[in-house]
């Protein structure tokens, strides 16, 4: 093995270990100094993930460390999602809670590169169990913890059951699709976070579920793909119909996840990556802010807007009627969600986290089509 290849392998390994190291360091420091160090650790993790994307560790025949470019770019989005979470949140007095985003992002990244999807699902279940343990340590939270672990475990069991059935069968595809929809937290099927800190766990958790869905498509077959499109379609229209209800914000923050699952179903993986970018950088508790509303609503020039164009271009070949109804659903959701917030007209946020997110989203929106033309995807 050449020196360059050894360096690439070392950096790839370091990229996966780094969030765990960040969790240990952040948990060990006194609370007043933890946030600044957490920002530096998360930023260095972003740099490592970009290096791994640019310089894969091994050749194209690898199945674990170095899979396709979409998966590597997806792990970059998970890393930037961690940076945004750290930037947005203040000093946390609880050591385990402030280390939770680092641990969950690390486990999500490992789940995406597991040699078998079943192993990846097991790692996600481990992340869920750890998150529930951290959330439910205060007295009186056992019932909430049971609800979280039950919902996530149902999704995991459904996907694993589908993997045990014959490849390409209708039952297998439907079971796997239903399980992934629950794991992604897609409204109204699996919306299982309620508290402000829940995004520490579920942002990387749902992002990894979308990346795993791409790897499971070969086993699920046509039924799997159609079920993902149907679930995403229902969620888009539910968001449109509930645009001014009290649950509008809770539903709207899963909007890019719904479109991402539809993109996976029609094999538009690059579009799914762009929606994942929007989910990691604007989803969760950021969905009520003006700039985040623009991102989630797929306004130009952000990555989700480009993802919409790619998705609809592929969907017209898949089904014209579904493509037209999807366009109507997207427009209805946007029109009902955006006008009631004057702050939604703001494109450049005042906070540091928002500026980082908008910059990354805009760069992704411009670079991905260019990379596609150059054959990177």
C-alpha positions in Angstrom: 0.0 0.0 0.0 1.4 3.4 -1.0 2.0 6.2 1.4 -0.9 8.2 -0.2 -3.3 5.3 0.2 -2.2 4.8 3.8 -2.8 8.5 4.6 -6.3 8.3 2.9 -7.2 5.2 5.0 -6.0 6.9 8.2 -8.0 10.1 7.5 -11.1 7.9 6.7 -10.7 6.1 10.0 -10.1 9.4 11.8 -13.3 10.9 10.3 -15.4 8.2 11.9 -13.6 8.2 15.2 -13.5 12.0 15.6 -17.1 12.5 16.8 -16.5 9.9 19.5 -13.4 11.8 20.5 -15.3 15.0 20.5 -18.0 13.5 22.8 -15.4 12.5 25.3 -13.6 15.8 25.3 -16.9 17.8 25.5 -18.2 15.7 28.4 -14.9 15.9 30.3 -14.6 19.7 30.2 -16.3 22.1 32.6 -19.5 23.4 31.3 -18.3 27.0 30.7 -15.7 25.9 28.2 -17.5 23.0 26.6 -19.4 24.8 23.9 -16.3 26.5 22.3 -14.4 23.2 22.2 -17.5 21.4 20.8 -17.6 23.9 17.9 -14.0 23.4 17.1 -14.3 19.6 17.3 -17.4 19.7 15.0 -15.7 22.0 12.6 -12.7 19.7 12.3 -15.0 16.8 11.8 -16.6 18.7 8.8 -13.1 19.2 7.3 -12.3 15.5 7.7 -15.5 14.4 6.1 -14.9 16.7 3.1 -11.4 15.3 2.8 -12.8 11.7 2.8 -15.3 12.7 0.1 -12.7 14.3 -2.0 -10.0 11.6 -1.6 -11.7 8.1 -1.1 -9.6 5.7 0.9 -9.8 2.8 -1.4 -10.8 1.8 -5.0 -14.3 1.6 -6.4 -14.7 -2.1 -5.4 -14.9 -1.4 -1.7 -18.2 -1.9 0.1 -17.6 -0.4 3.5 -15.1 2.4 3.9 -15.6 3.8 0.5 -19.0 3.4 -1.3 -20.6 5.6 -3.8 -20.1 9.4 -3.9 -23.7 10.1 -2.8 -23.1 8.1 0.4 -19.9 9.9 1.1 -21.5 13.3 0.5 -24.3 12.3 2.8 -21.9 11.7 5.6 -20.5 15.2 4.9 -24.1 16.5 5.5 -24.3 14.6 8.8 -21.0 16.3 9.9 -22.3 19.8 9.0 -25.6 19.0 10.8 -23.5 18.4 14.0 -21.8 21.7 13.6 -25.1 23.5 13.2 -26.5 21.8 16.3 -23.4 22.8 18.4 -23.5 26.4 17.1 -27.2 26.9 17.8 -27.2 25.5 21.3 -25.8 27.3 24.4 -23.9 25.8 27.2 -25.5 22.6 28.5 -24.9 21.8 32.2 -25.5 18.1 31.7 -22.4 16.3 30.4 -24.1 13.4 28.7 -26.6 15.7 27.0 -24.0 18.0 25.5 -22.0 15.0 24.2 -25.1 13.3 22.7 -25.0 15.0 19.3 -21.4 13.9 18.8 -22.2 10.3 19.8 -25.3 10.1 17.6 -23.6 11.6 14.6 -20.7 9.1 15.0 -23.0 6.1 15.3 -25.1 7.4 12.3 -21.9 7.6 10.2 -20.9 4.1 11.2 -24.3 2.8 10.4 -24.0 4.1 6.8 -20.7 2.3 6.2 -21.6 -1.0 7.8 -20.9 -3.9 5.5 -24.4 -5.2 5.8 -27.6 -3.1 6.1 -28.7 -5.2 9.1 -25.6 -4.2 11.0 -26.2 -0.6 10.2 -29.8 -0.9 11.6 -28.3 -2.4 14.7 -26.0 0.5 15.1 -28.9 2.9 14.7 -30.8 1.0 17.3 -27.8 1.4 19.6 -27.9 5.2 19.0 -31.6 5.3 19.8 -31.1 3.4 23.0 -28.3 5.7 24.1 -30.3 8.8 23.3 -33.3 7.5 25.2 -31.1 6.7 28.2 -29.8 10.3 28.2 -33.2 11.8 27.8 -35.0 9.7 30.4 -32.5 10.0 33.3 -34.6 12.7 35.0 -37.4 11.4 37.3 -40.7 10.9 35.6 -39.4 10.5 32.0 -39.7 6.7 31.8 -43.0 6.8 29.9 -41.6 9.2 27.3 -38.5 7.0 26.9 -40.6 3.9 26.4 -42.6 5.6 23.7 -39.4 6.7 21.9 -37.7 3.3 22.0 -40.9 1.5 21.1 -41.5 3.6 18.0 -37.9 3.3 16.8 -37.7 -0.4 17.5 -40.9 -1.1 15.5 -39.3 0.5 12.5 -36.1 -1.5 13.0 -37.9 -4.8 13.4 -40.0 -4.1 10.2 -36.9 -3.5 8.1 -35.1 -6.5 9.5 -38.1 -8.7 8.9 -38.2 -7.5 5.3 -34.5 -8.3 4.9 -35.2 -11.9 6.0 -37.9 -12.4 3.3 -37.0 -13.3 -0.4 -35.3 -10.4 -2.3 -37.7 -8.4 -4.5 -40.9 -9.8 -3.0 -43.9 -7.5 -2.5 -44.2 -8.3 1.2 -40.4 -7.7 1.8 -40.5 -4.4 0.0 -43.6 -3.1 1.8 -42.2 -4.1 5.2 -38.9 -2.5 4.6 -40.4 0.7 3.3 -42.8 1.0 6.3 -39.9 0.5 8.7 -37.8 3.1 7.1 -40.6 5.6 6.9 -41.0 5.2 10.7 -37.3 5.5 11.3 -37.1 8.6 9.3 -39.7 10.2 11.5 -41.8 11.1 8.5 -45.1 12.7 9.4 -47.7 11.3 10.1 -46.1 7.9 10.3 -43.2 8.2 12.7 -43.1 11.7 14.2 -41.6 10.7 17.5 -39.7 13.7 18.8 -41.3 16.4 20.9 -38.7 18.1 23.1 -36.2 20.7 22.0 -33.3 18.5 22.7 -34.7 15.5 20.8 -33.1 16.9 17.6 -29.7 16.0 19.1 -30.6 12.4 18.4 -33.1 12.4 15.6 -31.4 14.8 13.1 -28.5 12.3 12.5 -30.8 9.3 13.1 -33.2 10.3 10.3 -30.4 11.3 8.0 -28.7 8.0 8.3 -32.1 6.2 7.7 -32.4 8.0 4.4 -28.9 7.0 3.4 -29.6 3.4 4.4 -32.8 3.4 2.3 -30.6 3.8 -0.8 -28.6 0.7 0.1 -31.8 -1.3 0.8 -33.4 -0.6 -2.5 -31.7 -3.5 -4.3 -33.4 -6.0 -1.8 -36.8 -4.3 -1.7 -37.5 -4.2 -5.4 -40.4 -2.4 -7.0 -42.8 -2.6 -4.1 -40.2 -0.9 -1.9 -39.7 1.9 -4.3 -43.4 2.5 -4.9 -44.1 2.4 -1.1 -41.5 5.1 -0.5 -42.9 7.3 -3.2 -46.5 6.8 -1.8 -45.4 7.6 1.8 -43.5 10.7 0.7 -46.5 11.8 -1.5 -48.9 11.4 1.4 -46.6 13.4 3.7 -46.2 16.2 1.2 -50.0 16.6 0.8 -50.6 16.3 4.6 -48.1 19.2 5.1 -50.0 21.2 2.4 -53.4 20.5 3.9 -52.3 21.3 7.5 -50.4 24.4 6.4 -52.1 26.7 8.9 -52.9 24.3 11.7 -51.2 24.3 15.1 -49.0 21.5 14.0 -47.8 23.2 10.8 -44.3 23.7 12.0 -44.0 20.2 13.3 -45.2 18.8 10.0 -43.3 21.2 7.8 -39.9 20.3 9.3 -40.1 16.8 7.8 -40.9 18.2 4.3 -37.4 17.6 2.9 -37.4 14.1 4.4 -40.7 13.3 2.5 -39.1 14.5 -0.7 -35.9 12.6 0.0 -37.8 9.3 0.4 -39.6 10.0 -2.9 -36.3 10.6 -4.6 -34.9 7.3 -3.2 -38.0 5.6 -4.6 -37.5 6.9 -8.1 -33.7 6.3 -7.9 -32.8 10.0 -7.9 -30.1 9.6 -5.3 -28.5 12.9 -6.0 -31.8 14.7 -5.4 -32.2 12.7 -2.2 -28.7 14.0 -1.2 -29.8 17.6 -1.7 -32.9 17.1 0.3 -30.8 15.5 3.0 -28.6 18.6 3.0 -31.7 20.7 3.7 -32.8 18.3 6.4 -29.5 18.3 8.3 -29.0 22.1 8.0 -32.6 23.4 8.4 -34.7 20.6 9.8 -35.5 19.9 13.4 -35.9 23.0 15.7 -34.6 25.4 13.0 -37.8 25.0 10.9 -39.5 28.0 12.6 -36.8 30.5 11.5 -37.1 32.7 8.5 -34.1 31.4 6.6 -34.9 27.8 7.5 -38.5 28.2 6.1 -37.0 29.3 2.8 -34.7 26.3 2.7 -37.4 23.8 3.7 -39.8 25.3 1.2 -37.3 24.6 -1.5 -36.7 28.3 -2.4 -33.8 29.0 -4.8 -30.8 28.9 -4.8 -30.5 26.4 -2.0 -29.8 22.7 -2.3 -33.4 21.5 -1.8 -34.6 23.7 -4.7 -32.0 22.0 -7.0 -33.1 18.7 -5.6 -36.7 19.5 -6.5 -35.7 20.1 -10.1 -33.7 16.9 -10.3 -36.5 14.9 -8.6 -39.2 16.2 -10.9 -37.1 15.6 -14.0 -36.7 12.0 -13.0 -40.2 11.6 -11.8 -41.7 12.6 -15.2 -40.1 9.5 -16.7 -41.4 7.4 -13.8 -45.0 8.7 -13.8 -46.3 12.0 -15.3 -49.4 12.0 -13.1 -47.5 11.5 -9.9 -45.0 14.2 -11.0 -47.8 16.8 -11.6 -49.6 15.9 -8.3 -46.2 16.2 -6.5 -45.6 19.7 -8.0 -49.1 20.7 -6.9 -48.5 19.4 -3.4 -45.1 21.2 -3.1 -46.6 24.5 -4.2 -49.6 24.1 -1.9 -47.4 23.4 1.1 -45.1 26.3 0.3 -48.0 28.8 -0.2 -49.7 27.7 3.0 -46.6 27.6 5.1 -44.6 30.7 4.1 -46.9 33.8 3.8 -48.0 33.8 7.5 -44.4 34.5 8.6 -42.9 37.9 7.6 -39.5 36.7 8.7 -39.6 34.0 6.0 -38.7 36.8 3.5 -35.2 37.0 5.1 -32.6 35.1 3.1 -29.5 36.0 5.1 -29.8 35.2 8.8 -28.2 37.3 11.6 -26.9 34.3 13.6 -23.7 32.5 12.9 -25.4 29.1 12.6 -27.8 30.3 10.0 -25.1 31.9 8.0 -23.1 28.8 7.9 -26.1 26.7 6.9 -27.2 29.1 4.1 -23.6 29.2 2.8 -23.3 25.4 2.7 -26.8 25.0 1.2 -26.0 27.6 -1.6 -22.7 26.0 -2.4 -24.2 22.6 -2.6 -26.9 23.9 -4.8 -24.4 25.2 -7.3 -21.7 22.5 -7.0 -23.8 19.3 -7.3 -25.1 20.1 -10.8 -21.6 21.0 -11.8 -20.2 17.8 -10.3 -22.9 15.8 -12.2 -21.8 17.4 -15.5 -18.2 16.5 -14.7 -19.2 12.9 -13.8 -18.5 13.0 -10.1 -21.9 11.4 -9.4 
